[in-house]
Amino acid sequence: MTLLAVAVAGRGLVDPAQPVFGAGDEALLRGGAAFETLRVYGGRPFLVDRHLERLRHSAEALVLAPPEGVEELIPLVLAAAPPEHVLRLYRTSETVAVTAAALPAGLDEQRVRGIRLRSFELGEPPALLGGAKTTSYGLAFAARREAERDGADDALLLGGGIVLEAATSNVWWRRGDDLFTPEAGAGVLPGVTRAFLAELEPVGEGRFRLADLLAADESFTSSSIREVMPVVAVDGRPVGDGRPGPAAARLQAALRLRSAA
């Protein structure tokens, strides 16, 4: 990740190469930090109010102080960064910070060809931090690295045979004219992009098994940074005809239209 700008509460803009978090911060000791990641289009952070709302919820769930001052830091970082970038908001036990980073390379090329997932069974997920977005991503990222070693692009996480989500995104699929996505709860983060897409078209939410996804006509993931990303295969088996589908293209176009409005 290439940092482009950093701002810290009480300090303003700081050199991205300088330390931000102290050695005693819970963010470093135990991964106990709340954060949000969102995309900036043309200098405008997309759905920022929703991300701020979830950041406050996550901080409360982690018994952290409210993220006071984060809204004042955002314009400082936006002014110091290029028009298109990744914006991250942090509330740790000691610090409120905002950073700008370069977008991952190759996202549009991935969207054209679609991505391949490999499934991983994690067991029943605990419900203690339901709805909170924290920096504790060790297990999900380990699954993604293993998926990449096997030639896939991302991990599909399962809990007791139930489809949960990908490493950093929500999972969707279409069967006929109907859209489906796992219900938010233990093991499934209520993604901001997920909620936005659900406002555009009806979607069935519930607890689904892997066979439901594999029987779909198309599949895709959703996240703030990767937007709507078609899924063309799971565990080496094609989803539908093995090509990006029309629902993913339709929702991606709607997201981009809204981001430009």
Backbone as CSV, one residue per row, in Angstrom:
resi,resn,N_x,N_y,N_z,CA_x,CA_y,CA_z,C_x,C_y,C_z
1,MET,0.849,-1.194,0.000,0.000,0.000,0.000,0.882,1.240,0.000
2,THR,0.679,2.110,-0.970,1.430,3.354,-1.075,0.628,4.480,-0.463
3,LEU,1.094,4.998,0.673,0.403,6.103,1.334,0.690,7.410,0.607
4,LEU,-0.371,8.189,0.396,-0.258,9.462,-0.302,-0.380,10.645,0.635
5,ALA,-1.153,10.487,1.708,-1.342,11.563,2.683,-1.834,10.951,3.982
6,VAL,-1.471,11.588,5.105,-1.879,11.132,6.432,-2.208,12.351,7.286
7,ALA,-3.315,12.273,8.023,-3.670,13.321,8.985,-4.054,12.657,10.297
8,VAL,-3.654,13.283,11.414,-3.870,12.725,12.745,-4.530,13.786,13.612
9,ALA,-5.512,13.391,14.401,-6.192,14.323,15.289,-5.185,14.962,16.240
10,GLY,-5.263,16.302,16.346,-4.346,17.041,17.204,-3.036,17.401,16.551
11,ARG,-2.760,16.831,15.364,-1.495,17.093,14.670,-1.697,17.611,13.264
12,GLY,-2.842,17.369,12.675,-3.076,17.757,11.297,-2.335,16.846,10.338
13,LEU,-1.975,17.369,9.172,-1.237,16.580,8.189,0.157,16.254,8.717
14,VAL,0.568,15.008,8.519,1.907,14.590,8.925,2.577,13.895,7.747
15,ASP,3.880,13.778,7.815,4.638,13.061,6.799,4.207,11.592,6.818
16,PRO,3.769,11.028,5.679,3.344,9.627,5.664,4.414,8.647,6.149
17,ALA,5.667,9.064,6.146,6.740,8.185,6.607,6.941,8.245,8.119
18,GLN,6.243,9.160,8.803,6.427,9.319,10.246,5.485,8.402,11.023
19,PRO,5.874,7.988,12.248,5.006,7.130,13.068,3.699,7.835,13.424
20,VAL,2.635,7.050,13.481,1.314,7.574,13.838,0.786,6.919,15.101
21,PHE,0.949,5.600,15.220,0.403,4.856,16.354,1.508,4.502,17.345
22,GLY,1.228,4.682,18.643,2.203,4.368,19.673,2.342,2.873,19.894
23,ALA,3.466,2.476,20.499,3.741,1.063,20.728,2.766,0.431,21.706
24,GLY,2.101,1.242,22.531,1.125,0.708,23.475,-0.302,0.745,22.976
25,ASP,-0.505,1.134,21.725,-1.852,1.243,21.163,-2.445,-0.151,20.968
26,GLU,-3.717,-0.314,21.355,-4.403,-1.598,21.173,-4.438,-2.025,19.708
27,ALA,-4.345,-1.072,18.794,-4.318,-1.419,17.371,-3.123,-2.310,17.050
28,LEU,-1.992,-2.054,17.714,-0.795,-2.846,17.474,-0.736,-4.061,18.387
29,LEU,-1.204,-3.911,19.609,-1.104,-5.005,20.564,-2.046,-6.158,20.240
30,ARG,-3.274,-5.829,19.855,-4.293,-6.875,19.687,-5.169,-6.701,18.450
31,GLY,-4.816,-5.797,17.565,-5.674,-5.553,16.408,-6.990,-4.918,16.794
32,GLY,-7.009,-4.242,17.949,-8.249,-3.669,18.466,-8.478,-2.258,17.976
33,ALA,-8.756,-2.090,16.721,-9.024,-0.775,16.148,-10.214,-0.857,15.215
34,ALA,-10.977,0.222,15.171,-12.077,0.340,14.216,-11.574,1.124,13.008
35,PHE,-12.030,0.735,11.828,-11.602,1.475,10.647,-12.656,1.389,9.561
36,GLU,-12.535,2.259,8.595,-13.384,2.269,7.408,-12.514,2.506,6.189
37,THR,-12.890,1.880,5.099,-12.212,2.067,3.820,-13.244,2.474,2.789
38,LEU,-12.994,3.557,2.097,-13.935,4.009,1.073,-13.178,4.575,-0.110
39,ARG,-13.885,4.666,-1.200,-13.256,5.128,-2.439,-13.585,6.592,-2.677
40,VAL,-12.613,7.311,-3.205,-12.777,8.724,-3.536,-12.783,8.863,-5.051
41,TYR,-13.861,9.453,-5.560,-14.026,9.680,-6.998,-13.990,11.182,-7.256
42,GLY,-13.057,11.628,-8.077,-13.002,13.042,-8.412,-12.902,13.950,-7.194
43,GLY,-12.211,13.488,-6.170,-12.048,14.286,-4.958,-13.206,14.208,-3.991
44,ARG,-14.218,13.367,-4.282,-15.398,13.253,-3.425,-15.464,11.852,-2.824
45,PRO,-15.433,11.740,-1.502,-15.554,10.419,-0.869,-16.970,9.886,-1.014
46,PHE,-17.098,8.659,-1.497,-18.403,8.082,-1.824,-19.055,7.476,-0.578
47,LEU,-20.314,7.857,-0.332,-21.108,7.331,0.785,-20.403,7.523,2.131
48,VAL,-19.741,8.666,2.275,-18.927,8.888,3.480,-19.772,8.916,4.746
49,ASP,-20.993,9.439,4.687,-21.831,9.491,5.891,-22.128,8.086,6.414
50,ARG,-22.360,7.143,5.517,-22.626,5.773,5.941,-21.383,5.142,6.566
51,HIS,-20.232,5.446,6.004,-18.996,4.908,6.577,-18.727,5.508,7.958
52,LEU,-19.012,6.789,8.122,-18.823,7.409,9.430,-19.764,6.801,10.464
53,GLU,-20.985,6.519,10.058,-21.936,5.890,10.974,-21.433,4.523,11.418
54,ARG,-20.913,3.721,10.479,-20.417,2.400,10.849,-19.148,2.501,11.691
55,LEU,-18.310,3.502,11.419,-17.113,3.693,12.231,-17.484,3.954,13.685
56,ARG,-18.499,4.776,13.900,-18.942,5.048,15.272,-19.477,3.775,15.928
57,HIS,-20.231,2.979,15.166,-20.742,1.713,15.705,-19.599,0.769,16.060
58,SER,-18.605,0.666,15.185,-17.487,-0.237,15.428,-16.688,0.192,16.651
59,ALA,-16.463,1.503,16.796,-15.736,1.996,17.961,-16.480,1.664,19.248
60,GLU,-17.784,1.818,19.230,-18.588,1.494,20.418,-18.514,-0.003,20.729
61,ALA,-18.580,-0.840,19.686,-18.521,-2.285,19.906,-17.192,-2.718,20.493
62,LEU,-16.111,-2.008,20.148,-14.779,-2.319,20.654,-14.465,-1.595,21.963
63,VAL,-15.453,-0.865,22.481,-15.293,-0.072,23.714,-14.149,0.933,23.546
64,LEU,-14.123,1.591,22.394,-13.187,2.672,22.129,-13.918,4.000,22.245
65,ALA,-13.168,5.060,22.468,-13.764,6.391,22.483,-14.341,6.710,21.105
66,PRO,-15.362,7.567,21.044,-15.899,7.945,19.734,-14.810,8.561,18.857
67,PRO,-14.938,8.431,17.538,-13.906,8.952,16.622,-14.017,10.459,16.423
68,GLU,-13.922,11.197,17.518,-14.043,12.651,17.433,-12.905,13.244,16.605
69,GLY,-13.258,14.178,15.746,-12.255,14.860,14.940,-12.018,14.256,13.574
70,VAL,-12.570,13.058,13.323,-12.281,12.413,12.045,-12.852,13.208,10.872
71,GLU,-13.998,13.841,11.059,-14.605,14.585,9.959,-13.788,15.817,9.595
72,GLU,-13.052,16.386,10.557,-12.201,17.534,10.264,-10.921,17.121,9.538
73,LEU,-10.507,15.876,9.729,-9.286,15.401,9.082,-9.508,15.038,7.612
74,ILE,-10.715,14.638,7.279,-10.985,14.163,5.909,-10.647,15.215,4.858
75,PRO,-11.113,16.477,4.984,-10.780,17.455,3.936,-9.282,17.741,3.821
76,LEU,-8.545,17.625,4.940,-7.100,17.838,4.882,-6.449,16.794,3.979
77,VAL,-6.874,15.534,4.141,-6.295,14.455,3.351,-6.751,14.550,1.900
78,LEU,-8.015,14.874,1.686,-8.514,14.992,0.309,-7.738,16.056,-0.459
79,ALA,-7.424,17.171,0.200,-6.710,18.260,-0.466,-5.268,17.894,-0.780
80,ALA,-4.713,16.930,-0.037,-3.311,16.560,-0.227,-3.132,15.338,-1.115
81,ALA,-4.229,14.739,-1.552,-4.169,13.501,-2.337,-4.725,13.735,-3.733
82,PRO,-4.419,12.845,-4.678,-4.993,12.961,-6.024,-6.498,12.711,-6.001
83,PRO,-7.210,13.063,-7.067,-8.677,12.960,-7.061,-9.214,11.543,-6.884
84,GLU,-8.471,10.545,-7.317,-8.926,9.151,-7.212,-7.995,8.396,-6.258
85,HIS,-8.541,7.932,-5.148,-7.697,7.206,-4.201,-8.553,6.430,-3.203
86,VAL,-7.878,5.716,-2.319,-8.520,4.977,-1.226,-8.387,5.797,0.047
87,LEU,-9.510,6.070,0.684,-9.522,6.829,1.933,-9.797,5.865,3.080
88,ARG,-8.984,5.949,4.148,-9.186,5.099,5.317,-9.301,5.960,6.565
89,LEU,-10.252,5.581,7.414,-10.512,6.285,8.667,-10.239,5.319,9.811
90,TYR,-9.516,5.777,10.839,-9.136,4.901,11.952,-9.520,5.512,13.298
91,ARG,-10.034,4.660,14.187,-10.172,5.003,15.609,-9.494,3.886,16.400
92,THR,-8.361,4.187,17.007,-7.660,3.215,17.830,-7.837,3.612,19.295
93,SER,-7.193,2.887,20.184,-7.323,3.214,21.608,-6.684,4.558,21.940
94,GLU,-5.760,5.032,21.088,-5.044,6.274,21.375,-5.194,7.346,20.308
95,THR,-5.637,6.977,19.125,-5.481,7.864,17.975,-6.698,7.843,17.061
96,VAL,-6.991,8.999,16.474,-7.898,9.108,15.330,-7.053,9.565,14.144
97,ALA,-7.118,8.832,13.046,-6.287,9.155,11.890,-7.049,8.906,10.607
98,VAL,-6.645,9.605,9.567,-7.203,9.436,8.223,-6.034,9.335,7.254
99,THR,-6.100,8.384,6.323,-5.036,8.230,5.340,-5.608,8.152,3.932
100,ALA,-4.767,8.502,2.974,-5.075,8.305,1.555,-4.028,7.384,0.977
101,ALA,-4.453,6.436,0.156,-3.537,5.492,-0.475,-3.919,5.323,-1.930
102,ALA,-2.965,4.860,-2.706,-3.224,4.612,-4.125,-4.198,3.453,-4.294
103,LEU,-5.003,3.514,-5.340,-5.908,2.417,-5.663,-5.120,1.185,-6.081
104,PRO,-5.617,-0.013,-5.758,-4.949,-1.224,-6.245,-4.911,-1.237,-7.776
105,ALA,-3.844,-1.768,-8.310,-3.705,-1.827,-9.769,-4.535,-2.965,-10.341
106,GLY,-5.000,-2.769,-11.584,-5.593,-3.865,-12.338,-7.040,-4.182,-12.032
107,LEU,-7.750,-3.316,-11.321,-9.134,-3.643,-10.964,-10.039,-3.729,-12.190
108,ASP,-9.892,-2.807,-13.125,-10.753,-2.834,-14.311,-10.470,-4.057,-15.177
109,GLU,-9.210,-4.476,-15.244,-8.873,-5.672,-16.000,-9.484,-6.907,-15.337
110,GLN,-9.443,-6.959,-14.000,-10.084,-8.061,-13.280,-11.579,-8.088,-13.548
111,ARG,-12.185,-6.919,-13.604,-13.631,-6.848,-13.804,-14.019,-7.398,-15.183
112,VAL,-13.172,-7.195,-16.153,-13.458,-7.683,-17.509,-13.402,-9.213,-17.567
113,ARG,-12.418,-9.811,-16.924,-12.271,-11.267,-17.001,-13.012,-11.987,-15.895
114,GLY,-13.295,-11.289,-14.772,-13.912,-11.929,-13.618,-12.870,-12.581,-12.728
115,ILE,-13.230,-12.834,-11.473,-12.285,-13.428,-10.531,-12.709,-14.849,-10.169
116,ARG,-11.751,-15.604,-9.644,-11.976,-16.990,-9.237,-11.816,-17.083,-7.719
117,LEU,-12.733,-17.775,-7.082,-12.707,-17.920,-5.635,-12.374,-19.361,-5.252
118,ARG,-11.736,-19.499,-4.109,-11.564,-20.816,-3.502,-12.213,-20.770,-2.134
119,SER,-13.008,-21.780,-1.799,-13.748,-21.772,-0.537,-12.903,-22.324,0.606
120,PHE,-13.142,-21.771,1.807,-12.476,-22.190,3.033,-13.521,-22.298,4.138
121,GLU,-13.535,-23.432,4.810,-14.446,-23.643,5.929,-13.781,-23.143,7.214
122,LEU,-14.415,-22.159,7.870,-13.858,-21.564,9.080,-14.550,-22.035,10.348
123,GLY,-15.645,-22.785,10.222,-16.431,-23.132,11.395,-17.415,-22.027,11.726
124,GLU,-18.269,-22.275,12.690,-19.287,-21.291,13.059,-18.640,-20.013,13.582
125,PRO,-18.920,-18.858,12.969,-18.282,-17.614,13.413,-18.927,-17.077,14.687
126,PRO,-18.134,-16.482,15.595,-18.698,-15.878,16.800,-19.478,-14.618,16.455
127,ALA,-20.488,-14.327,17.259,-21.354,-13.176,16.992,-21.058,-11.988,17.909
128,LEU,-19.922,-12.018,18.605,-19.661,-11.013,19.633,-19.478,-9.614,19.069
129,LEU,-18.924,-9.485,17.853,-18.676,-8.164,17.272,-19.464,-8.000,15.976
130,GLY,-20.681,-8.505,15.966,-21.509,-8.415,14.767,-21.674,-6.988,14.294
131,GLY,-21.421,-6.743,13.010,-21.599,-5.423,12.417,-20.428,-4.492,12.601
132,ALA,-19.403,-4.895,13.366,-18.250,-4.028,13.590,-17.160,-4.331,12.580
133,LYS,-16.544,-3.289,12.037,-15.422,-3.439,11.104,-14.143,-3.142,11.874
134,THR,-13.347,-4.166,12.110,-12.125,-4.022,12.891,-10.925,-4.396,12.047
135,THR,-9.730,-4.105,12.578,-8.505,-4.400,11.839,-8.049,-5.846,11.998
136,SER,-8.837,-6.684,12.653,-8.465,-8.092,12.863,-8.837,-8.927,11.633
137,TYR,-7.992,-8.874,10.610,-8.252,-9.560,9.343,-7.293,-10.719,9.105
138,GLY,-6.595,-11.177,10.169,-5.556,-12.178,9.978,-6.039,-13.444,9.309
139,LEU,-7.164,-14.005,9.765,-7.656,-15.264,9.221,-8.120,-15.104,7.775
140,ALA,-8.847,-14.022,7.501,-9.342,-13.799,6.143,-8.185,-13.606,5.159
141,PHE,-7.156,-12.878,5.577,-6.028,-12.645,4.678,-5.194,-13.906,4.496
142,ALA,-5.112,-14.742,5.537,-4.420,-16.026,5.381,-5.142,-16.887,4.355
143,ALA,-6.482,-16.881,4.390,-7.255,-17.638,3.410,-7.043,-17.079,2.005
144,ARG,-6.993,-15.758,1.893,-6.760,-15.173,0.564,-5.392,-15.567,0.032
145,ARG,-4.365,-15.522,0.862,-3.023,-15.905,0.395,-3.000,-17.363,-0.055
146,GLU,-3.685,-18.230,0.683,-3.736,-19.639,0.294,-4.485,-19.812,-1.027
147,ALA,-5.573,-19.042,-1.199,-6.315,-19.096,-2.456,-5.431,-18.664,-3.622
148,GLU,-4.658,-17.596,-3.416,-3.774,-17.116,-4.479,-2.688,-18.139,-4.799
149,ARG,-2.189,-18.839,-3.787,-1.185,-19.877,-4.043,-1.766,-21.007,-4.891
150,ASP,-3.077,-21.203,-4.783,-3.734,-22.255,-5.560,-4.226,-21.764,-6.918
151,GLY,-3.894,-20.532,-7.271,-4.259,-20.015,-8.579,-5.569,-19.264,-8.626
152,ALA,-6.234,-19.082,-7.473,-7.467,-18.295,-7.426,-7.127,-16.833,-7.125
153,ASP,-8.154,-15.992,-7.115,-7.945,-14.568,-6.873,-8.330,-14.148,-5.460
154,ASP,-9.236,-14.880,-4.836,-9.705,-14.479,-3.514,-10.290,-15.694,-2.807
155,ALA,-10.542,-15.528,-1.512,-11.096,-16.601,-0.689,-12.593,-16.401,-0.499
156,LEU,-13.328,-17.477,-0.513,-14.743,-17.497,-0.168,-14.852,-18.178,1.196
157,LEU,-15.327,-17.469,2.197,-15.343,-17.977,3.558,-16.687,-18.628,3.874
158,LEU,-16.631,-19.819,4.460,-17.821,-20.571,4.844,-17.814,-20.778,6.354
159,GLY,-18.990,-20.818,6.947,-19.128,-21.104,8.370,-20.123,-22.223,8.582
160,GLY,-19.658,-23.417,8.935,-20.568,-24.544,9.072,-21.278,-24.881,7.782
161,GLY,-20.590,-24.713,6.654,-21.179,-25.007,5.349,-22.009,-23.878,4.770
162,ILE,-22.179,-22.787,5.526,-22.973,-21.641,5.075,-22.059,-20.603,4.449
163,VAL,-22.449,-20.053,3.302,-21.673,-19.013,2.635,-21.691,-17.745,3.487
164,LEU,-20.506,-17.192,3.764,-20.400,-15.961,4.537,-20.044,-14.791,3.621
165,GLU,-18.770,-14.634,3.317,-18.313,-13.517,2.496,-16.955,-13.861,1.924
166,ALA,-16.421,-12.967,1.095,-15.044,-13.105,0.648,-14.136,-12.430,1.670
167,ALA,-12.834,-12.402,1.414,-11.895,-11.909,2.422,-12.195,-10.471,2.835
168,THR,-12.515,-9.618,1.870,-12.805,-8.212,2.189,-14.016,-7.700,1.420
169,SER,-14.929,-8.579,1.075,-16.086,-8.150,0.286,-17.276,-9.054,0.540
170,ASN,-18.450,-8.535,0.237,-19.665,-9.339,0.321,-19.864,-10.129,-0.972
171,VAL,-20.613,-11.220,-0.879,-20.817,-12.137,-2.012,-22.284,-12.091,-2.438
172,TRP,-22.512,-12.114,-3.738,-23.844,-12.094,-4.335,-23.924,-13.161,-5.422
173,TRP,-25.146,-13.531,-5.790,-25.336,-14.340,-6.988,-26.747,-14.131,-7.526
174,ARG,-26.894,-14.495,-8.792,-28.193,-14.361,-9.473,-28.615,-15.726,-9.983
175,ARG,-29.881,-16.050,-9.776,-30.474,-17.249,-10.365,-31.757,-16.822,-11.050
176,GLY,-31.775,-16.921,-12.370,-32.894,-16.358,-13.117,-32.885,-14.850,-12.977
177,ASP,-34.018,-14.295,-12.554,-34.112,-12.853,-12.346,-33.898,-12.452,-10.896
178,ASP,-33.589,-13.388,-10.018,-33.526,-13.117,-8.583,-32.089,-13.007,-8.093
179,LEU,-31.842,-11.982,-7.280,-30.546,-11.772,-6.658,-30.566,-12.296,-5.221
180,PHE,-29.414,-12.803,-4.761,-29.290,-13.319,-3.403,-27.963,-12.862,-2.802
181,THR,-27.951,-12.694,-1.486,-26.726,-12.416,-0.758,-26.896,-12.902,0.671
182,PRO,-25.833,-13.410,1.310,-25.963,-13.851,2.696,-26.417,-12.713,3.603
183,GLU,-27.259,-13.044,4.576,-27.739,-12.020,5.507,-26.602,-11.547,6.399
184,ALA,-26.630,-10.255,6.742,-25.617,-9.698,7.630,-25.775,-10.301,9.018
185,GLY,-24.654,-10.519,9.681,-24.663,-11.119,11.008,-23.315,-11.721,11.295
186,ALA,-23.270,-12.734,12.127,-22.002,-13.366,12.482,-21.269,-13.838,11.229
187,GLY,-20.070,-13.308,11.017,-19.270,-13.703,9.869,-19.578,-12.975,8.583
188,VAL,-20.586,-12.110,8.585,-20.961,-11.359,7.379,-21.084,-9.886,7.748
189,LEU,-20.123,-9.080,7.307,-20.143,-7.653,7.600,-21.237,-6.971,6.783
190,PRO,-22.027,-6.089,7.402,-23.016,-5.322,6.631,-22.328,-4.240,5.810
191,GLY,-21.830,-4.619,4.647,-21.048,-3.708,3.828,-21.844,-2.488,3.389
192,VAL,-21.164,-1.353,3.318,-21.810,-0.113,2.870,-22.196,-0.235,1.398
193,THR,-21.314,-0.782,0.572,-21.649,-0.983,-0.843,-22.754,-2.016,-0.984
194,ARG,-22.730,-3.043,-0.150,-23.799,-4.053,-0.141,-25.156,-3.394,0.087
195,ALA,-25.235,-2.519,1.097,-26.496,-1.842,1.404,-26.919,-0.931,0.254
196,PHE,-25.960,-0.244,-0.353,-26.269,0.644,-1.474,-26.857,-0.141,-2.648
197,LEU,-26.242,-1.280,-2.987,-26.745,-2.082,-4.105,-28.123,-2.651,-3.802
198,ALA,-28.362,-3.018,-2.535,-29.665,-3.574,-2.161,-30.782,-2.553,-2.281
199,GLU,-30.426,-1.275,-2.305,-31.425,-0.230,-2.521,-31.785,-0.079,-3.996
200,LEU,-30.938,-0.583,-4.873,-31.162,-0.443,-6.312,-32.070,-1.520,-6.874
201,GLU,-31.935,-2.749,-6.348,-32.718,-3.871,-6.856,-33.106,-4.787,-5.697
202,PRO,-34.245,-5.478,-5.797,-34.628,-6.423,-4.731,-33.604,-7.544,-4.603
203,VAL,-33.354,-7.960,-3.386,-32.398,-9.041,-3.145,-32.907,-9.922,-2.015
204,GLY,-32.770,-11.222,-2.169,-33.139,-12.163,-1.119,-31.956,-12.400,-0.193
205,GLU,-32.161,-12.185,1.092,-31.109,-12.377,2.088,-31.458,-13.578,2.961
206,GLY,-30.437,-14.352,3.334,-30.684,-15.512,4.176,-29.399,-16.272,4.423
207,ARG,-29.554,-17.490,4.906,-28.418,-18.394,5.133,-28.417,-19.426,4.003
208,PHE,-27.366,-19.392,3.205,-27.313,-20.214,2.005,-26.090,-21.127,2.052
209,ARG,-26.223,-22.297,1.461,-25.111,-23.234,1.384,-24.340,-23.012,0.079
210,LEU,-23.149,-23.557,0.034,-22.307,-23.373,-1.136,-22.993,-23.868,-2.399
211,ALA,-23.793,-24.923,-2.301,-24.494,-25.456,-3.475,-25.417,-24.415,-4.103
212,ASP,-25.977,-23.522,-3.288,-26.845,-22.473,-3.824,-26.063,-21.539,-4.744
213,LEU,-24.854,-21.182,-4.309,-24.025,-20.302,-5.133,-23.582,-21.021,-6.402
214,LEU,-23.171,-22.283,-6.269,-22.666,-23.016,-7.425,-23.743,-23.262,-8.478
215,ALA,-25.019,-23.228,-8.058,-26.114,-23.430,-9.005,-26.578,-22.119,-9.644
216,ALA,-25.900,-21.010,-9.346,-26.324,-19.701,-9.827,-25.997,-19.518,-11.302
217,ASP,-26.674,-18.541,-11.912,-26.396,-18.169,-13.291,-25.229,-17.191,-13.393
218,GLU,-24.988,-16.452,-12.322,-23.808,-15.592,-12.244,-23.568,-15.244,-10.782
219,SER,-22.357,-14.754,-10.501,-22.016,-14.346,-9.148,-21.099,-13.133,-9.215
220,PHE,-21.042,-12.402,-8.110,-20.136,-11.255,-8.034,-19.924,-10.893,-6.568
221,THR,-18.902,-10.084,-6.316,-18.665,-9.554,-4.979,-18.874,-8.048,-4.997
222,SER,-19.026,-7.472,-3.811,-19.158,-6.016,-3.715,-18.310,-5.508,-2.564
223,SER,-17.623,-4.402,-2.810,-16.853,-3.730,-1.771,-16.619,-2.291,-2.199
224,SER,-16.215,-1.459,-1.244,-16.034,-0.042,-1.553,-14.913,0.192,-2.558
225,ILE,-13.839,-0.576,-2.469,-12.687,-0.335,-3.329,-12.796,-1.095,-4.638
226,ARG,-13.140,-2.373,-4.580,-13.239,-3.179,-5.806,-14.592,-3.049,-6.483
227,GLU,-15.521,-2.339,-5.855,-16.849,-2.096,-6.404,-17.548,-3.421,-6.685
228,VAL,-18.180,-3.559,-7.851,-18.854,-4.810,-8.201,-17.902,-5.634,-9.067
229,MET,-17.504,-6.803,-8.546,-16.488,-7.615,-9.224,-17.080,-8.973,-9.596
230,PRO,-17.210,-9.283,-10.883,-17.790,-10.572,-11.288,-16.958,-11.762,-10.797
231,VAL,-17.643,-12.827,-10.405,-17.015,-14.094,-10.029,-17.336,-15.102,-11.126
232,VAL,-16.313,-15.708,-11.705,-16.538,-16.627,-12.823,-16.319,-18.094,-12.449
233,ALA,-15.697,-18.349,-11.280,-15.465,-19.739,-10.881,-15.290,-19.817,-9.376
234,VAL,-15.718,-20.942,-8.809,-15.532,-21.234,-7.385,-14.986,-22.650,-7.272
235,ASP,-13.859,-22.791,-6.611,-13.212,-24.105,-6.436,-12.989,-24.813,-7.771
236,GLY,-12.655,-24.020,-8.789,-12.369,-24.583,-10.108,-13.587,-24.883,-10.950
237,ARG,-14.783,-24.661,-10.407,-16.019,-24.917,-11.157,-16.583,-23.602,-11.679
238,PRO,-16.942,-23.514,-12.962,-17.494,-22.261,-13.476,-18.844,-21.938,-12.837
239,VAL,-19.079,-20.666,-12.614,-20.388,-20.189,-12.179,-21.148,-19.739,-13.420
240,GLY,-22.320,-20.325,-13.646,-23.053,-20.033,-14.875,-22.248,-20.468,-16.079
241,ASP,-22.083,-19.559,-17.035,-21.314,-19.892,-18.238,-19.834,-19.556,-18.084
242,GLY,-19.419,-19.227,-16.837,-18.010,-18.946,-16.594,-17.545,-17.594,-17.080
243,ARG,-18.500,-16.682,-17.324,-18.151,-15.339,-17.774,-18.866,-14.306,-16.903
244,PRO,-18.356,-13.058,-16.842,-19.071,-12.009,-16.112,-20.497,-11.864,-16.628
245,GLY,-21.441,-11.651,-15.701,-22.849,-11.637,-16.071,-23.467,-10.255,-16.124
246,PRO,-24.711,-10.167,-16.576,-25.377,-8.876,-16.785,-25.733,-8.142,-15.503
247,ALA,-26.058,-8.855,-14.435,-26.421,-8.170,-13.194,-25.225,-7.417,-12.628
248,ALA,-24.058,-8.047,-12.667,-22.853,-7.379,-12.191,-22.569,-6.126,-13.011
249,ALA,-22.695,-6.236,-14.322,-22.442,-5.077,-15.188,-23.452,-3.970,-14.919
250,ARG,-24.702,-4.342,-14.730,-25.768,-3.360,-14.484,-25.542,-2.622,-13.159
251,LEU,-25.217,-3.357,-12.115,-25.026,-2.739,-10.807,-23.733,-1.918,-10.758
252,GLN,-22.692,-2.377,-11.431,-21.461,-1.601,-11.506,-21.713,-0.273,-12.201
253,ALA,-22.464,-0.291,-13.291,-22.779,0.954,-14.011,-23.590,1.884,-13.128
254,ALA,-24.541,1.351,-12.358,-25.356,2.184,-11.477,-24.517,2.796,-10.367
255,LEU,-23.577,2.022,-9.829,-22.693,2.552,-8.786,-21.844,3.693,-9.329
256,ARG,-21.254,3.487,-10.485,-20.426,4.546,-11.073,-21.248,5.791,-11.398
257,LEU,-22.475,5.593,-11.855,-23.338,6.746,-12.161,-23.621,7.532,-10.888
258,ARG,-23.920,6.834,-9.806,-24.201,7.500,-8.532,-22.942,8.196,-7.999
259,SER,-21.791,7.587,-8.161,-20.560,8.183,-7.632,-20.226,9.479,-8.363
260,ALA,-20.689,9.614,-9.598,-20.412,10.815,-10.375,-21.456,11.898,-10.177
261,ALA,-22.554,11.545,-9.500,-23.645,12.504,-9.349,-23.297,13.561,-8.295
